[in-house]
Amino acid sequence: MINKLSGWNDTIVAVATAPGIGAIAVVRLSGERSFEIVNELFPSKDLLELASHTMHVGVLKEGNSAIDEVVISLFKGPRSFTGEDTIEISCHGSPYVQQRIIEACVSKGARLARAGEFTQRAFLNGKMDLTQAEAVADIIASNTRASQRTALNNIRGGFSDQLKEMRDQLIQFAALIELELDFAAEDVEFADRTKFYDFISRLNASTRQLLQSFQLGNVIKNGVSVAIIGKPNAGKSTLLNSLLNEDRAIVSEIAGTTRDTIEEIMNINGILFRLIDTAGIRTHSIDVIENIGIEKSLQKMGSADIVLYIFDVHTETNETLQEQVSIFNKASIQYILTGNKADGDDLYHPTFNTQTGISFISARDNKGIEELKEILFKKTVQAEPESENTIITNARHYEALQQVQQSLDDIKNGLDNALPGDLLALDIRRCLYYLGEITGEITNEDKLDYIFSKFCIGK
């Protein structure tokens, strides 16, 4: 369990909206003195006498000086986001006005909030568990439909509910097994080992499924890096322009035109693909700058999630293509072979009829591009994520679930070998510990500070 943090009783204040000039900005306060502090700045009404979940229009003043005409929204704890008395001041979006309001609140006794402190207080006050709190940051950072739906499912408790069910049932069995230890002399069993074994098997399958979802979750959260690799004049920059449907890269008949990598973002079915156009790879070049570009291309190829290897169907041979495939396979690089400058409506080229898995395109004429996008999606994502499914996107959760699965394997092995209850209890406690780490039921102040430090100020 955790203790409340230093500064817990302070009343905090921060701008909750994005920085910059806008029509409206929101300044948020949370803490036991929120109403008292704002009441001193809002002479229009006595906020201490007003009901929760109401809004009030008036002029915010510091002494006799008017700051802004604002709308005050009141939320009395525990019926608020943080579980504490909370006030949101909707003001005009001038950065100067926002700063004046912050300074006025601080002068009355508030302090500036730390990054993520509002959500941290919501967690510590039991308004949400740690997985839901982390999902708040994920939904703020979401930039695709898939990442938004996944984060929203977790905020609503999809992942939390699954973990809670696992933990509650495991605690029940743990209690029965530990009860047996009190009656060790009588050699009795309170926990039905057959039912417990079946439960552990189901729990193991659920955990394994969650772990397997992390590959998709990582794609949803971070996108897919795609390196467009090939020889000079194979059509890499033309392909990038066709995929983006805009002239992003310079196209020229002169070999070695692309000297540095160019990176752009493309959205396919709600997943972000980071396209990296690279310098053409060739063995010999007297151009020092081009050689640096080639070296960068090789680095990008090694770090990319997948490589689009593009080649000119009129100059490439089966032998050289097979050599390139061998290089990819040896380095365990996932790739798509893309034959460019193919002719005809069917984009077929007889030279490569013995090769399988080649996507033929004409980047210049924008033919075969949509089919290539579909292949790229299926190769890296397999299927569109469903909003009702729990998908792991957080590396911290993944690491803890690995420990959960190891503990479940140990429990199962213990049951297979008829180990006594005291040894089974150790593995069960370890499993419960890591489940509690995910939800935040077991954590410490340093870990919380690290997690919430990644949030934006005001959230």
Phi, psi and omega in degrees: 000169185239155174261156176292146191280165174297141183079013185298325184275357178292153169265126186252155180217145177193159172282128184265350180260167184295148179293155180116178182270131177209176181293317185227144171229157180237126173254128186245138172238146175214137180141169187293341181256011183304310183294319181297316183295311183290328180300325179290341181258356188233082186288350184297322183215162174268101185296335182292340182260357186266156183283156176291157178059044174232160181237145186218134181262138177181182181260129176274128184230148170243104189069233178264001184264121178285135178264309181189156170276127190226170169243124181260125176251127186252133177223107180273136178293150005271008183273060178214172181300316182275345187086358179248171170301127184225140175231136173244125181256111177269113183238179173289152193281012178296128177303327178295316179297316179301315182294321178299318180293316178301313182297322180295319179294320179295321180295338180266359174125356177279165172234158180293135180287147172281166178303127176072011189289331178295313179291325178298319178292324176299320177294311183293336178269007175077017179282340178199161174268181188291326179294322178291321178298316179294328178293333176299314178296322181295319182288329175294322182274353185295138180228013174218164178299318183296315181292325179293316182293320180295314180295319181296321177299321180287324176298321180286355175098015180303309180288319181300316181298320180296317179292321181297318179297317178299314185291318182298315181293323180293323178296321179300312179294321180299320181296319180292320180292320179289333175295326178300329182296332178286343181240033184302326183292331181272354177054055179249157177237118177269331181267124177291109185296327180293313178296321180296319180297316178298320180295316179298322179296318178294319179297320179297318179295319179295318179295318179298320179296319177297317179297320180293333180288346184295327178300314176293320180299321178295322177295317180297318185281317188252349181082183182239127176270127184238114177267124176268109188242146176171177179285164176304140178066019175283341179109025183297311182293324177296321178295317178302314180298321180291319179296322181274345184060037176202158180276085181268322183251148178288130179248130182210153175283349182282123180297137178086019180298316179281114183260329183234165180284145176240128182242133178220162183251136175229138180256121175237115177053039176084006177246135179275131174244122179268105183275131182239106176277128187243165175293146180299136182268119172218159189290317186236132173208135180271354181275116183298316181296318179297320179298322176297318178298320179296318178298319177296323179300316180295323178294315179297322179299319182288332184261351183286154176289327179206150180247130167267102179270110184256135180220155179277118183295343182271343182240340179282152176241162177301322184294311181292327178292320179294326177297318180293320178299320179298321178298315179298313183296320181295324181269004181056043179263127175284137187214161170231123177279126186235106179274111184264162179067028176289150185254161174081168182288330182272359176049045181251145176225122189295338182301329188248028183291345177272348180273138176251155176079018178267131174262115180269134181220166165233095185298323181296320182267004178060037179256138179079004184288317180295322177295322178295320177300318180296318178296318180299317180296311183295326182290329185253331185249330181074308183207154178291134179294141178261136188296331183279348180275143176278124181235128181278122178241355187253124182297327178297317178296319182298315181296320179292322179294329175298320177292323176299314180296321178298319178295319179296320176299319180294320178297316181297317178297323178296319177292321178299325184260012177054045178292152179292163186299327182294326178285322176298321182298326179297315180292324179294317179298321179295320178296315179297324180299312184287329172296319178293329177296323181294313185278347180093004177292335174232112179197187178218170186297320181298318180294318178298316179302319180295314182297313186279344177293341180276354177282165175278156175296139179095353177237000000 
